[in-house]
Amino acid sequence: MVARISVTLLFALAAPPEVVSGGGDRGGPPASVGLWGAAVAEQEAGCREFERSAARRLARGSGASSSSGAGWEARYERCPFAPHVGTLAMIEVWARAETLPYGFEAAGLEEFEAARTSKRRRLLAWSVRVRGELARRGLPPLAEVFIISAGASLAVGEVAGARRALREGVGRGAVAAADARWIEGASALVMLRHEAGLRALGAAVTGADRHSSRAKTRAVYLHAVLLDRLGDRDGAAAAMRDAQAADKDQRALRGLVRALPIHEALYARALARQFSGRGEALTLRLWAAYLSRPEPEAPERALAQRHMDSLAPRPTYPR
């Protein structure tokens, strides 16, 4: 779509002026505005209206998820230099980004992972364009641009990129402390710095307001994973059940999983099911998929194997 618009603009600029008999200034459009010029003008007018609508929606905090808010991805493809349209497109695409496929098997994850990585890199490209266009206009990006950029970077294993996005967002005053905490905690998890991850989460995961937002509940999920990695099984189980009790629709968990590399996403999902006490067959498949990955280090593999063994059916012997 972007290429098609660029071609349209190229022909519009290259087209010879339309000759109007009689000449002179009649108060109408310039003579050079012919059929192609009118088409481009119509395109630009449509993009300006989309941009105004997107800016109003973002100012109201409506986001891209209301019943009349679909289709921003398509609008951004049509209007690639409309930054508020781009922001809503990022929110829309990130909200429906896959976490893990239903009915998956460990051997079939390669294609899913490739598609997952491609979509997140597309979001990163959009983020660069949106931030650049907003900077050109002297406007600040919204928190969602930084959060999605950080999450997409983490999901493809680019911790440095995630931290840059987070640092810029915090420095501009756009990213709230709750989002900064879980992103820092997730970055530490990906780097296997588990104690640093707990320090990043801080006391917020145990305070009375620990579930006052999905970002905070996301941090409680991370708290459970980090405690599990450090050998505190009871603490991990308590934190996981606490997060699940506050996250009935699992939107906070899905928000965390979509921002993790595939192996850590598998671990988090498996651990959540492990401590929920339901669906042992799927939990075993999640652990098996995690163990099939090349990324886990020996200590994490051993821990996952212990979780898996605790669920494996035990042989029965006749009396």
C-alpha positions as CSV (number, residue, x, y, z in Angstrom):
1,M,0.0,0.0,0.0
2,V,2.8,2.4,0.9
3,A,4.5,1.6,-2.4
4,R,1.3,2.3,-4.3
5,I,0.9,5.7,-2.6
6,S,4.5,6.6,-3.4
7,V,4.0,5.6,-7.1
8,T,0.8,7.8,-7.2
9,L,2.7,10.7,-5.8
10,L,5.5,10.2,-8.3
11,F,3.2,10.3,-11.2
12,A,1.4,13.2,-9.8
13,L,4.6,15.2,-9.5
14,A,5.8,14.0,-12.9
15,A,2.6,14.6,-14.8
16,P,2.7,17.6,-17.2
17,P,0.5,20.6,-16.3
18,E,-3.0,20.5,-17.7
19,V,-3.5,23.1,-20.3
20,V,-6.6,25.2,-19.7
21,S,-7.8,27.1,-22.7
22,G,-8.2,30.8,-22.2
23,G,-5.5,31.0,-19.5
24,G,-5.8,33.7,-16.9
25,D,-6.6,33.5,-13.2
26,R,-10.3,32.6,-12.8
27,G,-10.0,32.0,-9.1
28,G,-10.1,28.2,-9.4
29,P,-7.5,25.6,-8.9
30,P,-4.1,26.0,-10.6
31,A,-3.9,24.7,-14.1
32,S,-1.4,22.0,-13.1
33,V,-4.0,20.3,-10.9
34,G,-5.3,17.6,-13.2
35,L,-6.7,14.2,-12.6
36,W,-3.7,12.9,-10.8
37,G,-3.4,16.0,-8.7
38,A,-7.0,15.7,-7.6
39,A,-6.5,12.1,-6.6
40,V,-3.5,13.0,-4.5
41,A,-5.3,15.9,-2.9
42,E,-8.2,13.6,-2.1
43,Q,-5.8,11.1,-0.6
44,E,-4.1,13.8,1.5
45,A,-7.5,15.1,2.7
46,G,-8.5,11.6,3.8
47,C,-5.2,11.1,5.7
48,R,-5.7,14.5,7.5
49,E,-9.1,13.5,8.6
50,F,-7.8,10.1,9.9
51,E,-5.0,11.9,11.7
52,R,-7.5,14.3,13.4
53,S,-9.7,11.4,14.4
54,A,-6.8,9.4,15.8
55,A,-5.5,12.4,17.8
56,R,-9.0,13.0,19.3
57,R,-9.3,9.3,20.2
58,L,-5.9,9.2,21.8
59,A,-6.6,12.5,23.7
60,R,-9.8,10.8,25.1
61,G,-7.8,7.7,26.1
62,S,-10.1,5.6,23.9
63,G,-7.3,3.7,22.2
64,A,-7.9,1.4,19.3
65,S,-10.1,-1.2,21.0
66,S,-13.6,0.3,21.1
67,S,-16.3,-1.0,18.9
68,S,-15.8,1.8,16.3
69,G,-12.0,1.7,16.7
70,A,-11.0,-1.1,14.3
71,G,-9.1,-0.7,11.1
72,W,-6.2,1.5,12.2
73,E,-3.7,-0.8,10.7
74,A,-5.2,-0.4,7.3
75,R,-5.4,3.4,7.7
76,Y,-1.8,3.5,8.6
77,E,-0.8,1.6,5.5
78,R,-2.7,4.2,3.5
79,C,-1.3,7.1,5.5
80,P,2.3,6.1,6.7
81,F,3.2,9.7,7.8
82,A,0.2,10.2,10.1
83,P,1.8,9.6,13.5
84,H,-1.4,9.4,15.6
85,V,-2.8,7.0,13.1
86,G,0.4,5.0,13.5
87,T,0.1,5.1,17.3
88,L,-3.4,3.6,17.1
89,A,-2.2,1.0,14.5
90,M,0.6,-0.1,16.9
91,I,-1.9,-0.4,19.8
92,E,-4.3,-2.4,17.6
93,V,-1.7,-4.8,16.3
94,W,0.0,-5.3,19.7
95,A,-3.4,-6.0,21.4
96,R,-4.0,-8.9,19.0
97,A,-0.4,-10.1,18.8
98,E,-0.2,-13.8,19.3
99,T,0.9,-15.2,22.6
100,L,1.1,-18.9,21.8
101,P,-0.9,-20.9,19.3
102,Y,-3.8,-23.1,20.4
103,G,-3.2,-26.8,20.1
104,F,0.5,-26.3,19.4
105,E,3.1,-29.0,19.4
106,A,6.8,-28.4,20.2
107,A,7.9,-29.5,16.8
108,G,5.6,-27.0,15.1
109,L,6.8,-23.8,16.8
110,E,9.4,-22.7,14.2
111,E,6.8,-21.3,11.7
112,F,4.9,-19.6,14.5
113,E,8.1,-18.1,15.9
114,A,9.1,-16.8,12.5
115,A,5.7,-15.1,12.0
116,R,5.8,-13.8,15.6
117,T,9.2,-12.3,15.1
118,S,8.3,-10.7,11.8
119,K,5.3,-9.0,13.3
120,R,7.2,-7.6,16.2
121,R,9.9,-6.2,13.9
122,R,7.2,-4.6,11.9
123,L,6.0,-2.9,15.0
124,L,9.5,-1.7,15.8
125,A,9.8,-0.2,12.3
126,W,6.5,1.6,12.9
127,S,7.7,2.9,16.2
128,V,10.8,4.5,14.6
129,R,8.6,6.2,12.0
130,V,6.0,7.4,14.4
131,R,8.5,8.8,16.8
132,G,10.4,10.5,14.0
133,E,7.3,12.1,12.6
134,L,6.1,13.3,16.0
135,A,9.5,14.8,16.7
136,R,9.4,16.6,13.3
137,R,6.1,18.1,14.4
138,G,7.3,19.0,17.9
139,L,4.9,16.6,19.5
140,P,5.6,14.0,22.2
141,P,4.9,10.3,21.7
142,L,2.4,8.6,24.0
143,A,3.4,6.0,26.5
144,E,2.0,3.2,24.4
145,V,4.6,3.8,21.7
146,F,7.5,3.3,24.1
147,I,5.8,0.4,25.9
148,I,5.1,-1.5,22.7
149,S,8.5,-0.7,21.3
150,A,10.1,-2.1,24.5
151,G,7.9,-5.2,24.5
152,A,8.5,-5.9,20.8
153,S,12.2,-5.5,21.4
154,L,12.2,-8.0,24.3
155,A,10.1,-10.5,22.3
156,V,12.9,-10.7,19.7
157,G,15.6,-10.8,22.4
158,E,16.9,-7.3,21.9
159,V,17.2,-6.2,25.6
160,A,19.3,-3.2,24.8
161,G,16.6,-1.9,22.5
162,A,13.9,-2.5,25.1
163,R,15.9,-0.5,27.7
164,R,16.5,2.3,25.3
165,A,12.8,2.7,24.6
166,L,12.0,2.5,28.3
167,R,14.7,5.0,29.2
168,E,13.4,7.5,26.6
169,G,9.8,7.0,27.7
170,V,10.6,7.5,31.4
171,G,12.9,10.4,30.6
172,R,10.0,12.1,28.7
173,G,7.7,11.4,31.6
174,A,5.5,9.3,29.4
175,V,5.9,5.9,30.9
176,A,4.4,5.3,34.3
177,A,6.4,3.6,37.1
178,A,4.3,0.5,37.0
179,D,5.1,-0.1,33.4
180,A,8.8,0.7,33.9
181,R,9.0,-1.9,36.7
182,W,7.6,-4.8,34.8
183,I,9.6,-4.0,31.7
184,E,12.8,-3.8,33.7
185,G,11.9,-7.0,35.5
186,A,11.2,-8.8,32.2
187,S,14.5,-7.5,30.8
188,A,16.4,-9.0,33.8
189,L,14.5,-12.3,33.4
190,V,15.6,-12.5,29.7
191,M,19.2,-11.9,30.8
192,L,18.9,-14.5,33.6
193,R,19.6,-11.8,36.2
194,H,16.9,-13.0,38.6
195,E,17.9,-11.2,41.7
196,A,18.2,-7.9,39.7
197,G,14.7,-8.6,38.4
198,L,13.3,-8.8,41.9
199,R,15.0,-5.5,42.8
200,A,13.5,-3.9,39.7
201,L,10.0,-5.0,40.7
202,G,10.6,-3.6,44.2
203,A,8.0,-3.6,47.0
204,A,5.2,-2.7,44.5
205,V,4.4,-6.4,43.9
206,T,3.5,-6.9,47.6
207,G,1.7,-3.7,48.4
208,A,-2.0,-3.3,48.9
209,D,-2.4,-1.6,45.5
210,R,-0.4,-4.3,43.6
211,H,-3.4,-5.1,41.4
212,S,-4.6,-1.5,40.7
213,S,-3.6,-1.8,37.0
214,R,-2.8,-4.6,34.6
215,A,0.8,-3.4,34.5
216,K,1.1,-4.0,38.3
217,T,-0.5,-7.5,38.0
218,R,1.9,-8.2,35.2
219,A,4.7,-7.4,37.7
220,V,3.2,-9.9,40.2
221,Y,3.3,-12.6,37.5
222,L,7.0,-11.8,36.9
223,H,7.6,-11.9,40.6
224,A,6.3,-15.5,40.6
225,V,8.6,-16.5,37.8
226,L,11.6,-14.9,39.3
227,L,11.0,-16.5,42.7
228,D,10.6,-19.8,41.0
229,R,13.9,-19.4,39.3
230,L,15.6,-18.6,42.6
231,G,14.2,-21.8,44.2
232,D,11.4,-20.3,46.3
233,R,8.6,-22.6,45.1
234,D,6.2,-21.7,47.8
235,G,6.7,-18.0,47.3
236,A,6.3,-18.4,43.5
237,A,3.1,-20.4,43.9
238,A,1.6,-17.8,46.3
239,A,2.5,-14.9,43.9
240,M,1.2,-16.8,40.9
241,R,-2.1,-17.6,42.5
242,D,-2.4,-14.0,43.7
243,A,-1.9,-12.7,40.2
244,Q,-4.4,-15.2,38.7
245,A,-7.0,-14.2,41.3
246,A,-6.8,-10.6,40.1
247,D,-6.5,-11.5,36.4
248,K,-9.7,-13.4,35.7
249,D,-9.6,-12.7,31.9
250,Q,-5.8,-13.3,31.7
251,R,-5.2,-10.1,29.9
252,A,-2.3,-9.1,32.2
253,L,-0.7,-12.5,31.6
254,R,-1.2,-12.3,27.9
255,G,0.3,-8.8,27.9
256,L,3.4,-10.2,29.6
257,V,3.7,-13.3,27.4
258,R,3.5,-11.4,24.2
259,A,6.5,-9.3,25.3
260,L,8.8,-12.2,26.1
261,P,11.0,-14.3,23.8
262,I,9.3,-17.6,22.9
263,H,11.2,-19.7,25.4
264,E,10.4,-17.4,28.3
265,A,6.8,-17.1,27.1
266,L,6.5,-20.9,27.3
267,Y,8.0,-21.0,30.8
268,A,5.7,-18.3,32.1
269,R,2.6,-20.0,30.6
270,A,3.7,-23.4,31.9
271,L,4.4,-22.1,35.4
272,A,1.0,-20.3,35.5
273,R,-0.8,-23.5,34.6
274,Q,1.4,-25.6,37.0
275,F,0.3,-23.6,40.0
276,S,-3.3,-23.3,38.8
277,G,-3.7,-27.0,39.2
278,R,-5.7,-27.5,36.0
279,G,-5.0,-29.0,32.6
280,E,-2.0,-31.1,33.3
281,A,-1.8,-32.4,29.7
282,L,-1.4,-28.9,28.3
283,T,1.0,-28.0,31.1
284,L,3.2,-31.0,30.2
285,R,3.2,-29.9,26.5
286,L,4.3,-26.4,27.5
287,W,7.2,-27.7,29.6
288,A,8.1,-30.1,26.8
289,A,8.1,-27.2,24.3
290,Y,10.3,-25.1,26.6
291,L,12.8,-28.0,27.0
292,S,12.9,-28.4,23.2
293,R,14.2,-24.9,22.8
294,P,17.9,-24.2,22.4
295,E,18.0,-21.0,24.6
296,P,17.5,-22.3,28.2
297,E,20.6,-22.7,30.3
298,A,21.3,-25.9,32.3
299,P,19.9,-24.6,35.6
300,E,16.6,-23.5,34.0
301,R,16.4,-26.8,32.1
302,A,16.8,-28.7,35.3
303,L,14.1,-26.6,37.0
304,A,11.7,-27.1,34.2
305,Q,12.3,-30.8,34.2
306,R,11.5,-31.0,37.9
307,H,8.3,-29.2,37.3
308,M,7.5,-31.5,34.5
309,D,8.4,-34.6,36.5
310,S,6.1,-33.5,39.3
311,L,3.2,-33.7,36.8
312,A,4.1,-36.8,34.9
313,P,1.9,-39.8,35.6
314,R,3.4,-42.3,37.9
315,P,3.2,-46.0,37.2
316,T,0.7,-48.1,39.2
317,Y,1.3,-51.6,40.3
318,P,-1.2,-54.3,41.1
319,R,-1.6,-55.2,44.7
